[in-house]
Amino acid sequence: MDVKKTPLYDLHLKHNGKMLNFAGWLLPVEFEGITKEHLQVRSFGGLFDVSHMGEFFVKGEQALKTLEHLCSKSVEKLKKNEAQYNLLINKNGGIVDDIIIYCLEEKANYLLCVNAANIEKDWKFISENNCGATVSNESQQWAQIAVQGPKAFALLKLLGIEEAKPFKMQWVSWNNTDLLFASTGYTGEKGGEIFVKTEFAASLWQKLLEWGGALGIKPVGLGARDTLRLEKAYPLYGNELNEQVNPYQARLSWVVSKDKEFLGKTSMLKEKAKGFNKYLVGIQLEDRGIARSSYLVLNQQGEEIGQLSSGTYSPSLSKSIAMGFVKTEYKDPGQEVWVQVRSKKLLAKVVKLPFF
Amino acid sequence: MKYVPEENYYTKDHEWAYADENLVTIGITEYAQSALGEVVYLDLPDVGQRVVKEESFGVVESVKAMNDLIAPVSGIVIEVNDILLNNLDSLNDDPMNTGWLVKVEIDNEKELLHLLKAADYKKIIDKKKK
């Protein structure tokens, strides 16, 4: 597979971005260091190139019907210019993807932001289970820039974007193009994402960098994006979520509407009724060391009780944090568990989420 | 240009070694530190423990990655830079001086002859940058 470049690739190189292949895209893992960028987002703000994410449009008379059929959360109540976190669920009740749905026009026109690694899979899933909507994959035409941090809106204001509550959308006109802004993001900070046509992305990025400098807002790589999202315990597809994971197992029951039907609902509820043997939890290391994804979780007797799905050093908390699936009897906060870190068994405990 | 002092020996795994007769001080190079990013965790052997040339004697971790520390020589650990276990600043800011890791009494001074000289190590890291 060819490695793809976002429209900001050359600008990342210019800013000393260390580039890495992520889901088939060359993206910066860091610019000045993960810890530094992480703390910069929490104190001031950061710019993220999230152009690799996919954009699908679902339109027409059957648009709402199609989304209701595919998604676990009801889309019907979503008003124009509102966004919503949702899940595509397969017929076995597993998670095909976690997505954000943006309502451009009630019942008639929706934008879906899907994970880069899942673009082809989601496209196939939606096409095969479409209830008559007009669906288009416009991932190539759109770039996305996330502006996140306490100073984000001070910067966004210069583009004419007003401070808004989470999951609200607004259109602004900038430099002869329309920008779609939504106050969604994956760091837990204020701000949001700007959808911009690919050809305008580089000039917008440069403008944001130029204005952002005075506010302490600089570019941030995927490394800090991962530590930021893990501190907030936001699940990551491929780590916490996959087609074998049921939403109820992954602490996503709030994304399931009980009062509507959808493709995978029956299987999903059947699995839930049987009870899960593993459950997603937060784990914090008590001993010195760093927990990483795929490390085993053990009980006091040294028996394997689970595995970590994500793990890192948290720059905000100065300790190692992780998420992972453990046997259901160990899921409650406060329980002592151990993490197998190379040859050592390190003491850890199950903690309430989010971490930060 | 990274700092590569002439008086040290080097390994292709980016450790440096400074020999005062049979007492060898070992650390990671400035290149290694900057490639790793900020070091957030370090695991070192205890005093009295034996390290074996080309085998792991500890672990260094940044936010993004874990790396084994590979011993440039064989011998007994005589001293450990304990300050680092609570504060990694000197390892991050000054890996080739105050950020040293361990001092080892080596079995055989001839082992040093197999290590890289500064000029050869410089060639390796220059190539990596390209």
Boltz contact constraints between the chains, C-beta under 6 A:
constraints:
  - contact:
      token1: [A, 33]
      token2: [B, 37]
      max_distance: 6.0
  - contact:
      token1: [A, 33]
      token2: [B, 38]
      max_distance: 6.0
  - contact:
      token1: [A, 34]
      token2: [B, 37]
      max_distance: 6.0
  - contact:
      token1: [A, 34]
      token2: [B, 63]
      max_distance: 6.0
  - contact:
      token1: [A, 34]
      token2: [B, 64]
      max_distance: 6.0
  - contact:
      token1: [A, 35]
      token2: [B, 38]
      max_distance: 6.0
  - contact:
      token1: [A, 35]
      token2: [B, 63]
      max_distance: 6.0
  - contact:
      token1: [A, 223]
      token2: [B, 64]
      max_distance: 6.0
  - contact:
      token1: [A, 290]
      token2: [B, 41]
      max_distance: 6.0
  - contact:
      token1: [A, 290]
      token2: [B, 61]
      max_distance: 6.0
  - contact:
      token1: [A, 313]
      token2: [B, 40]
      max_distance: 6.0
  - contact:
      token1: [A, 313]
      token2: [B, 63]
      max_distance: 6.0
